[in-house]
């Protein structure tokens, strides 16, 4: 059960990362400037 839950967590993290890259890549300079200010 622990391995299964960690696999589900890994898939959730990968999905969030893919969505974040899709959102942030076209306007990466503005996203980076808003992050570091």
CHARMM internal coordinates of N, CA and C (Angstrom, degrees):
IC EDIT
DIST 1 N 1 CA 1.4736
DIST 1 CA 1 C 1.5363
ANGL 1 N 1 CA 1 C 110.92
DIST 1 C 2 N 1.3148
ANGL 1 CA 1 C 2 N 116.44
DIHE 1 N 1 CA 1 C 2 N -36.57
DIST 2 N 2 CA 1.4590
ANGL 1 C 2 N 2 CA 118.54
DIHE 1 CA 1 C 2 N 2 CA 179.71
DIST 2 CA 2 C 1.5268
ANGL 2 N 2 CA 2 C 111.00
DIHE 1 C 2 N 2 CA 2 C -66.75
DIST 2 C 3 N 1.3306
ANGL 2 CA 2 C 3 N 116.13
DIHE 2 N 2 CA 2 C 3 N -40.69
DIST 3 N 3 CA 1.4612
ANGL 2 C 3 N 3 CA 119.00
DIHE 2 CA 2 C 3 N 3 CA 178.42
DIST 3 CA 3 C 1.5222
ANGL 3 N 3 CA 3 C 110.39
DIHE 2 C 3 N 3 CA 3 C -64.78
DIST 3 C 4 N 1.3357
ANGL 3 CA 3 C 4 N 116.87
DIHE 3 N 3 CA 3 C 4 N -38.42
DIST 4 N 4 CA 1.4597
ANGL 3 C 4 N 4 CA 119.73
DIHE 3 CA 3 C 4 N 4 CA 180.00
DIST 4 CA 4 C 1.5285
ANGL 4 N 4 CA 4 C 111.02
DIHE 3 C 4 N 4 CA 4 C -65.70
DIST 4 C 5 N 1.3204
ANGL 4 CA 4 C 5 N 117.00
DIHE 4 N 4 CA 4 C 5 N -43.33
DIST 5 N 5 CA 1.4634
ANGL 4 C 5 N 5 CA 119.36
DIHE 4 CA 4 C 5 N 5 CA -179.17
DIST 5 CA 5 C 1.5286
ANGL 5 N 5 CA 5 C 110.60
DIHE 4 C 5 N 5 CA 5 C -67.65
DIST 5 C 6 N 1.3180
ANGL 5 CA 5 C 6 N 117.99
DIHE 5 N 5 CA 5 C 6 N -35.60
DIST 6 N 6 CA 1.4594
ANGL 5 C 6 N 6 CA 119.80
DIHE 5 CA 5 C 6 N 6 CA 177.79
DIST 6 CA 6 C 1.5260
ANGL 6 N 6 CA 6 C 111.00
DIHE 5 C 6 N 6 CA 6 C -68.35
DIST 6 C 7 N 1.3415
ANGL 6 CA 6 C 7 N 116.84
DIHE 6 N 6 CA 6 C 7 N -33.76
DIST 7 N 7 CA 1.4621
ANGL 6 C 7 N 7 CA 119.86
DIHE 6 CA 6 C 7 N 7 CA 176.15
DIST 7 CA 7 C 1.5239
ANGL 7 N 7 CA 7 C 110.77
DIHE 6 C 7 N 7 CA 7 C -66.09
DIST 7 C 8 N 1.3308
ANGL 7 CA 7 C 8 N 116.58
DIHE 7 N 7 CA 7 C 8 N -42.24
DIST 8 N 8 CA 1.4662
ANGL 7 C 8 N 8 CA 120.08
DIHE 7 CA 7 C 8 N 8 CA 177.36
DIST 8 CA 8 C 1.5228
ANGL 8 N 8 CA 8 C 110.16
DIHE 7 C 8 N 8 CA 8 C -63.33
DIST 8 C 9 N 1.3247
ANGL 8 CA 8 C 9 N 117.30
DIHE 8 N 8 CA 8 C 9 N -41.53
DIST 9 N 9 CA 1.4582
ANGL 8 C 9 N 9 CA 120.97
DIHE 8 CA 8 C 9 N 9 CA 178.46
DIST 9 CA 9 C 1.5267
ANGL 9 N 9 CA 9 C 110.76
DIHE 8 C 9 N 9 CA 9 C -62.95
DIST 9 C 10 N 1.3317
ANGL 9 CA 9 C 10 N 116.86
DIHE 9 N 9 CA 9 C 10 N -40.22
DIST 10 N 10 CA 1.4572
ANGL 9 C 10 N 10 CA 120.41
DIHE 9 CA 9 C 10 N 10 CA 177.86
DIST 10 CA 10 C 1.5212
ANGL 10 N 10 CA 10 C 111.05
DIHE 9 C 10 N 10 CA 10 C -61.93
DIST 10 C 11 N 1.3361
ANGL 10 CA 10 C 11 N 117.33
DIHE 10 N 10 CA 10 C 11 N -43.24
DIST 11 N 11 CA 1.4692
ANGL 10 C 11 N 11 CA 120.69
DIHE 10 CA 10 C 11 N 11 CA 178.84
DIST 11 CA 11 C 1.5190
ANGL 11 N 11 CA 11 C 110.62
DIHE 10 C 11 N 11 CA 11 C -63.51
DIST 11 C 12 N 1.3416
ANGL 11 CA 11 C 12 N 117.66
DIHE 11 N 11 CA 11 C 12 N -39.53
DIST 12 N 12 CA 1.4682
ANGL 11 C 12 N 12 CA 120.44
DIHE 11 CA 11 C 12 N 12 CA 178.62
DIST 12 CA 12 C 1.5278
ANGL 12 N 12 CA 12 C 110.13
DIHE 11 C 12 N 12 CA 12 C -63.64
DIST 12 C 13 N 1.3212
ANGL 12 CA 12 C 13 N 116.91
DIHE 12 N 12 CA 12 C 13 N -43.26
DIST 13 N 13 CA 1.4567
ANGL 12 C 13 N 13 CA 120.01
DIHE 12 CA 12 C 13 N 13 CA -179.93
DIST 13 CA 13 C 1.5243
ANGL 13 N 13 CA 13 C 111.36
DIHE 12 C 13 N 13 CA 13 C -64.47
DIST 13 C 14 N 1.3398
ANGL 13 CA 13 C 14 N 116.92
DIHE 13 N 13 CA 13 C 14 N -40.70
DIST 14 N 14 CA 1.4652
ANGL 13 C 14 N 14 CA 120.69
DIHE 13 CA 13 C 14 N 14 CA 178.83
DIST 14 CA 14 C 1.5280
ANGL 14 N 14 CA 14 C 110.27
DIHE 13 C 14 N 14 CA 14 C -64.37
DIST 14 C 15 N 1.3302
ANGL 14 CA 14 C 15 N 117.07
DIHE 14 N 14 CA 14 C 15 N -41.77
DIST 15 N 15 CA 1.4651
ANGL 14 C 15 N 15 CA 120.25
DIHE 14 CA 14 C 15 N 15 CA 179.82
DIST 15 CA 15 C 1.5245
ANGL 15 N 15 CA 15 C 110.78
DIHE 14 C 15 N 15 CA 15 C -64.04
DIST 15 C 16 N 1.3401
ANGL 15 CA 15 C 16 N 116.80
DIHE 15 N 15 CA 15 C 16 N -42.50
DIST 16 N 16 CA 1.4644
ANGL 15 C 16 N 16 CA 120.45
DIHE 15 CA 15 C 16 N 16 CA 178.48
DIST 16 CA 16 C 1.5271
ANGL 16 N 16 CA 16 C 110.05
DIHE 15 C 16 N 16 CA 16 C -63.72
DIST 16 C 17 N 1.3405
ANGL 16 CA 16 C 17 N 117.48
DIHE 16 N 16 CA 16 C 17 N -40.53
DIST 17 N 17 CA 1.4598
ANGL 16 C 17 N 17 CA 120.70
DIHE 16 CA 16 C 17 N 17 CA -179.61
DIST 17 CA 17 C 1.5167
ANGL 17 N 17 CA 17 C 111.13
DIHE 16 C 17 N 17 CA 17 C -64.90
DIST 17 C 18 N 1.3572
ANGL 17 CA 17 C 18 N 117.55
DIHE 17 N 17 CA 17 C 18 N -41.74
DIST 18 N 18 CA 1.4653
ANGL 17 C 18 N 18 CA 121.44
DIHE 17 CA 17 C 18 N 18 CA 179.03
DIST 18 CA 18 C 1.5280
ANGL 18 N 18 CA 18 C 109.88
DIHE 17 C 18 N 18 CA 18 C -64.30
DIST 18 C 19 N 1.3276
ANGL 18 CA 18 C 19 N 116.69
DIHE 18 N 18 CA 18 C 19 N -44.26
DIST 19 N 19 CA 1.4646
ANGL 18 C 19 N 19 CA 119.63
DIHE 18 CA 18 C 19 N 19 CA 178.36
DIST 19 CA 19 C 1.5253
ANGL 19 N 19 CA 19 C 110.61
DIHE 18 C 19 N 19 CA 19 C -62.89
DIST 19 C 20 N 1.3219
ANGL 19 CA 19 C 20 N 117.06
DIHE 19 N 19 CA 19 C 20 N -41.80
DIST 20 N 20 CA 1.4592
ANGL 19 C 20 N 20 CA 120.77
DIHE 19 CA 19 C 20 N 20 CA -179.74
DIST 20 CA 20 C 1.5271
ANGL 20 N 20 CA 20 C 110.91
DIHE 19 C 20 N 20 CA 20 C -63.56
DIST 20 C 21 N 1.3448
ANGL 20 CA 20 C 21 N 117.30
DIHE 20 N 20 CA 20 C 21 N -41.47
DIST 21 N 21 CA 1.4554
ANGL 20 C 21 N 21 CA 119.91
DIHE 20 CA 20 C 21 N 21 CA 178.43
DIST 21 CA 21 C 1.5248
ANGL 21 N 21 CA 21 C 110.90
DIHE 20 C 21 N 21 CA 21 C -65.70
DIST 21 C 22 N 1.3530
ANGL 21 CA 21 C 22 N 117.25
DIHE 21 N 21 CA 21 C 22 N -40.01
DIST 22 N 22 CA 1.4637
ANGL 21 C 22 N 22 CA 119.82
DIHE 21 CA 21 C 22 N 22 CA 178.80
DIST 22 CA 22 C 1.5221
ANGL 22 N 22 CA 22 C 110.88
DIHE 21 C 22 N 22 CA 22 C -62.70
DIST 22 C 23 N 1.3335
ANGL 22 CA 22 C 23 N 117.10
DIHE 22 N 22 CA 22 C 23 N -36.68
DIST 23 N 23 CA 1.4630
ANGL 22 C 23 N 23 CA 119.92
DIHE 22 CA 22 C 23 N 23 CA -179.01
DIST 23 CA 23 C 1.5275
ANGL 23 N 23 CA 23 C 110.70
DIHE 22 C 23 N 23 CA 23 C -78.28
DIST 23 C 24 N 1.3245
ANGL 23 CA 23 C 24 N 117.41
DIHE 23 N 23 CA 23 C 24 N -41.49
DIST 24 N 24 CA 1.4584
ANGL 23 C 24 N 24 CA 120.53
DIHE 23 CA 23 C 24 N 24 CA -168.26
DIST 24 CA 24 C 1.5264
ANGL 24 N 24 CA 24 C 113.05
DIHE 23 C 24 N 24 CA 24 C -87.72
DIST 24 C 25 N 1.3214
ANGL 24 CA 24 C 25 N 119.17
DIHE 24 N 24 CA 24 C 25 N -23.62
DIST 25 N 25 CA 1.4604
ANGL 24 C 25 N 25 CA 119.77
DIHE 24 CA 24 C 25 N 25 CA -173.51
DIST 25 CA 25 C 1.5324
ANGL 25 N 25 CA 25 C 112.96
DIHE 24 C 25 N 25 CA 25 C -65.23
DIST 25 C 26 N 1.3565
ANGL 25 CA 25 C 26 N 120.80
DIHE 25 N 25 CA 25 C 26 N -44.29
DIST 26 N 26 CA 1.4722
ANGL 25 C 26 N 26 CA 118.58
DIHE 25 CA 25 C 26 N 26 CA -179.03
DIST 26 CA 26 C 1.5300
ANGL 26 N 26 CA 26 C 113.09
DIHE 25 C 26 N 26 CA 26 C -63.98
DIST 26 C 27 N 1.3230
ANGL 26 CA 26 C 27 N 118.08
DIHE 26 N 26 CA 26 C 27 N -36.10
DIST 27 N 27 CA 1.4671
ANGL 26 C 27 N 27 CA 120.57
DIHE 26 CA 26 C 27 N 27 CA 179.86
DIST 27 CA 27 C 1.5266
ANGL 27 N 27 CA 27 C 109.83
DIHE 26 C 27 N 27 CA 27 C -118.80
DIST 27 C 28 N 1.3292
ANGL 27 CA 27 C 28 N 115.84
DIHE 27 N 27 CA 27 C 28 N 53.80
DIST 28 N 28 CA 1.4616
ANGL 27 C 28 N 28 CA 120.19
DIHE 27 CA 27 C 28 N 28 CA -176.22
DIST 28 CA 28 C 1.5266
ANGL 28 N 28 CA 28 C 112.53
DIHE 27 C 28 N 28 CA 28 C -67.96
DIST 28 C 29 N 1.3499
ANGL 28 CA 28 C 29 N 120.64
DIHE 28 N 28 CA 28 C 29 N -41.33
DIST 29 N 29 CA 1.4739
ANGL 28 C 29 N 29 CA 118.57
DIHE 28 CA 28 C 29 N 29 CA 178.97
DIST 29 CA 29 C 1.5224
ANGL 29 N 29 CA 29 C 112.84
DIHE 28 C 29 N 29 CA 29 C -60.14
DIST 29 C 30 N 1.3357
ANGL 29 CA 29 C 30 N 117.78
DIHE 29 N 29 CA 29 C 30 N -42.79
DIST 30 N 30 CA 1.4631
ANGL 29 C 30 N 30 CA 119.35
DIHE 29 CA 29 C 30 N 30 CA -179.93
DIST 30 CA 30 C 1.5243
ANGL 30 N 30 CA 30 C 110.55
DIHE 29 C 30 N 30 CA 30 C -67.72
DIST 30 C 31 N 1.3409
ANGL 30 CA 30 C 31 N 117.14
DIHE 30 N 30 CA 30 C 31 N -38.14
DIST 31 N 31 CA 1.4585
ANGL 30 C 31 N 31 CA 119.99
DIHE 30 CA 30 C 31 N 31 CA 178.46
DIST 31 CA 31 C 1.5309
ANGL 31 N 31 CA 31 C 110.37
DIHE 30 C 31 N 31 CA 31 C -65.49
DIST 31 C 32 N 1.3382
ANGL 31 CA 31 C 32 N 116.92
DIHE 31 N 31 CA 31 C 32 N -41.73
DIST 32 N 32 CA 1.4605
ANGL 31 C 32 N 32 CA 120.10
DIHE 31 CA 31 C 32 N 32 CA -179.84
DIST 32 CA 32 C 1.5241
ANGL 32 N 32 CA 32 C 110.65
DIHE 31 C 32 N 32 CA 32 C -66.81
DIST 32 C 33 N 1.3379
ANGL 32 CA 32 C 33 N 116.87
DIHE 32 N 32 CA 32 C 33 N -40.16
DIST 33 N 33 CA 1.4627
ANGL 32 C 33 N 33 CA 118.86
DIHE 32 CA 32 C 33 N 33 CA -179.54
DIST 33 CA 33 C 1.5233
ANGL 33 N 33 CA 33 C 110.85
DIHE 32 C 33 N 33 CA 33 C -67.31
DIST 33 C 34 N 1.3422
ANGL 33 CA 33 C 34 N 116.99
DIHE 33 N 33 CA 33 C 34 N -37.18
DIST 34 N 34 CA 1.4627
ANGL 33 C 34 N 34 CA 119.18
DIHE 33 CA 33 C 34 N 34 CA 178.30
DIST 34 CA 34 C 1.5269
ANGL 34 N 34 CA 34 C 110.54
DIHE 33 C 34 N 34 CA 34 C -70.31
DIST 34 C 35 N 1.3431
ANGL 34 CA 34 C 35 N 117.18
DIHE 34 N 34 CA 34 C 35 N -30.43
DIST 35 N 35 CA 1.4588
ANGL 34 C 35 N 35 CA 120.02
DIHE 34 CA 34 C 35 N 35 CA 178.30
DIST 35 CA 35 C 1.5284
ANGL 35 N 35 CA 35 C 110.97
DIHE 34 C 35 N 35 CA 35 C -70.55
DIST 35 C 36 N 1.3218
ANGL 35 CA 35 C 36 N 117.36
DIHE 35 N 35 CA 35 C 36 N -43.33
DIST 36 N 36 CA 1.4616
ANGL 35 C 36 N 36 CA 120.27
DIHE 35 CA 35 C 36 N 36 CA -170.21
DIST 36 CA 36 C 1.5221
ANGL 36 N 36 CA 36 C 113.36
DIHE 35 C 36 N 36 CA 36 C -91.41
DIST 36 C 37 N 1.3255
ANGL 36 CA 36 C 37 N 118.39
DIHE 36 N 36 CA 36 C 37 N 3.21
DIST 37 N 37 CA 1.4588
ANGL 36 C 37 N 37 CA 120.01
DIHE 36 CA 36 C 37 N 37 CA 178.77
DIST 37 CA 37 C 1.5108
ANGL 37 N 37 CA 37 C 110.61
DIHE 36 C 37 N 37 CA 37 C -98.35
END
COOR INIT
IC SEED 1 N 1 CA 1 C
IC BUILD
